[in-house]
């Protein structure tokens, strides 16, 4: 249901203000083995993350590791991988801080696996490669 409410951008503020991000992440964590639920939650997060403020709120709520964990758990499900890549790409769309967080959480490895999977959809490959390109420009901190 949240996925469909999130399609209308005028609903985004109401969803976020009502605790929608936390509710979506809680559902994902409560039912990690339900691929259909993960798929719908990824779609809702992806739509909400089209707003940079919401993308930051998703990351602040722990959304990046939740998305990566669900993608790892459902590595054989092409639709879940596609929606997971879309969610991550929207979270890190134009914000290098969010891209760094995705990379630091191991996102490059998970997205690379999604893109390389035998059944990967064309959209998963396209969006995943786009995200991997962004992540490749994030320089790892070097301390001397």
N, C-alpha and C positions, 0 to 999 in steps of 0.2 A: 504494500500500500504506500509506504513512504517513497518508493521509487516513483510512483505515478504522481504523488503530490509534489515531488521535487522537479518534475518536468516544467511546471509553471514557476518561473523565476520570482514572481511576486510572492510565492509561498515560502521562499528561502528564509527570509527574516523570521517569519512566524515559526517555521520548523526549528530553526536554530534557537530562538528565544524560548521555545517550549521544551528544550532539551533533546531535540531530535537526533543530534549527532551522538550524544551519549547513549540514547536508546538503540540506535543502529549498531553501534559498537558492542553494546551489552548483548544484543541478540546474536551477533556474530560469535562472541566469546561463549555464550551459553549453548550454542548449537553448532560447534565447529565442524561436525560431520555431515551437515545438511547442505549439500552443494547448491540446491535451489535457493535456500535462504541467503547463502553467501553471495550468489549471483545477484539477487535483488538488492542486497545491502550495498554491494559494490556499485551498482547502478545509481542508487540514491546518493552515495558518497561522491561519485563522479559528478553528478549533476550539481550537488551542493558546492563542490569544490570549484565550480566555474567562477565563483566569487572568491577573490584572493583572501578576504577576511575569513570566509568559511574554511578555506584550505588550511589556513593557519590554525583555526579552531579545531579542525579534524586532527592535525598533527599534535596540537597541545593536549588533546584528549587521548593520545596514544594510538591514533588511527593507523599510522604507518606500519608499526609492527603487527597490528591486528590484520591489516590487509596482506602483508607479506606472509604471515603465518597461514592464513586461509588459502592463499595461492599455493603455498608449499603443500598443504594438506590435500589440495584438490588438483595436483599437478597434471593429472590425466584428463581433466575436464576442460576442453577447449573454450567453452563459453565462459567458464569461471575465469580462466586465464585472460581472455579478452577483456572482460569487465574489470578485472584486477589491474590490468595494464592501463585501461582508461582512467580508473580512479587515481592511480599513482601519477599518471601523466597530468591530470588536472590539478592534483595537489601540488605538483612541482612545476606547473606550467611556465611561469615566468619569474619565479622566485628562487634565486640561487640558494638561499638559506633552506628552503624546503627541499630542493634538489640534494643539498648536502645531507640533510636528515635522511632522505630516502637512501642515498648511497651509504651513509654510515650504518644504517640498519641492515645492510646487506641486500638492498633492492636491486643492484646491478646483477647479482648472481641469479636472483629469482626471476627477474624480467628476461635475462638471457636464456634461462631454461624454458620460459614460456614461449619465447620467440623460436627457439630451436626445436621445440616439441614436434613430433611427426604430424599431429593433427592440428597444429596451430592455424587459426583462421588468418585470412589475409589482413583483416583489421588488427588483429593481435600483433602480427609481424610489423605492420606499418607503425602503429602506435608504440609498440615496444622498442623498435629501432629508433624512433624519434626520442623517446625517453632515454635510451642508452646513450644516444648522442649528447644529450644534455648532461647526463651524469659523467660522461667521459671528460667533460670540460671542468669538472669540479676537481681541483688539485688537492691531493691529500696534504694535510699539514705536516710539515717537516720541522722537527725540533732539533737544534744542535746544542 
